Amino acid sequence: MIDIKIIRQNPELVKDSIKKRNLKLNLDDFIELDKRRLEIQKEVEELQAIRNKTSKDIPTISDISEKQKKVAEMKEVWEKIKDLEEKMNETNERYFWMLYSIPNFLSPTAAIWATEDENKIDYVSWEKRIFDFTPKAHYEIGEARWWIDTEKWAEVSWARFWYLKWDLVILQFAIINYVMDFMWKRWFTPVIPPFLVREKAMFWTGFFPAEKSEIYRVNPDEDDLYLIWTSEVPLTSYHMDETIDVTNPIKYLWYSSCFRREAWSYGKDMKWILRWHQFDKLEMVCFCKPEESEKIHDFMVSLEEEIWQSFWIPYQKMNICSWDLWNPAMKKYDLEAWMPAQEKYREVTSCSNVWSFQSRRLNIKYKKDDWSLDFVYTLNWTVIAFSRCLIAIMENFQNEDMTITIPEVLRNYMWGREIL
């Protein structure tokens, strides 16, 4: 959520952000609604003042007819207040829905383009491997080696769920242990969050209303909880309604399963473990002072690159264009790893700076040097999405006999094994 004062004082700035994100939002409608809401609020406050004064005056009036007249006036005031409060409730419902749909501002260094095809490539790592045989897709290797069960998943769950088995499971845990070790040495606090959250947590972190169609809802008539799309939701909400100390940035690293309906991807990537309803990730959230956020954003991205460089997997660093940014992000970098069987780069990590967009909703503040309070800035980062990391390793390190050479940095976490 952006500051309502900025919307009122500089609406053209907000309209520019909406236009560059290619969103169909009419800010003028919201501004008119905001004016109407303030008018109703003013009327209510004026009537409440009359009511309060009259309530104090009535006991002091000795004339019965005058007292009855004042009581009758009070009833009229009460009825007007009641009507206005009903109007305010109706107005508030639309007002907050529109307010929560307004996107964050864009960083001056964000890529401003019209389509996702125009994401800016900032960096490309080393050359792709040249195979002396035709590389196979990860699912072909997984099926042949009994690592991916493509039959039982639909019987037990549904499409886009599956079983990972044998060496692939061990490889995933090796990646987990390696990355946890890597991040622990850089002073990140490990956390395992809850996987179910209340609706307000989804709203306050900016996933509702925009992404509501993508989220699984659980027991709506009883618990009314939502399966998390990302651990960013419970972890950013962890400090809701708190004033926190960010003398040193607070850095959390969490492991979780995540759940997405993939409502808009019907028929895409069905043979791959690239796009599924349940997947595991290591992610990070950082709370910091506003003036430190850009430096920390660059630092987080550098850690992403260091991890992928240690795997020796070709990747490209993308400055995500304004059209492709989700509402809370003012700037985002993605890393895309080379997938030989697809002959294309695919997203494997992302790192977003969201300024105070989430903390303003969540009411997370810090104490400035002058002892005044201000909203912290938050950043979030997918360190490793394990299914995509497994794909990249299987396809880039495959051998002609469908064995997999284990990246050197992972071998200590796999009891010294070199080949799967």
Secondary structure, 3 states (H helix, E strand, C coil): CCCHHHHHHCHHHHHHHHHHCCCCCCHHHHHHHHHHHHHHHHHHHHHHHHHHHHHHHHHHCCCHHHHHHHHHHHHHHHHHHHHHHHHHHHHHHHHHHHHHHCCCCCCCCCECCCCHHHCEEEEECCCCCCCCCCCCCHHHHHHHCCCEECCHHHHHCCCCCCEECCHHHHHHHHHHHHHHHHHHCCCCEEECCCCEEEHHHHHHCCCCCCCHHHCCEECCCCCCEEECCCCHHHHHHHHCCCECCCCCCEEEEEEEEEECCCCCCCCCCCCCCCCCCEEEEEEEEEEECHHHHHHHHHHHHHHHHHHHHHHCCCEEEEECEHHHCCCCCCEEEEEEEEECCCCEEEEEEEEEECCCHHHHHHCCEEECCCCCEEECEEEEEEEEEHHHHHHHHHHHCECCCCCEECCHHHHHHHCCCCEC
